[in-house]
Amino acid sequence: MNGGIENVGYNAFFEALIEGRLQLGQTLKQEELGATLGLSLSPMRETTTLLEAEG
């Protein structure tokens, strides 16, 4: 993985899970997730693509 904004979002996603700001199985819209992680929509889409690729 490179050091781009999607990597920042990726790390923020797992940090939010660990801190309890997100729950496993929780359904969120990209806009809501971006707001939770402090990302705008474009970087959030890139982050979502990375997460989906991992399954």
MOSULCOR-V477678 format. One record per helix or strand. SS is the DSSP state (A for helix, B for strand). FROM is the first residue (numbers start at 1). LEN is the number of residues. If there is no record, write none. Layout:
ss->(SS;SS)
from->(FROM;FROM)
len->(LEN;LEN)
This chain:
ss->(A;A;A)
from->(5;30;41)
len->(15;8;14)
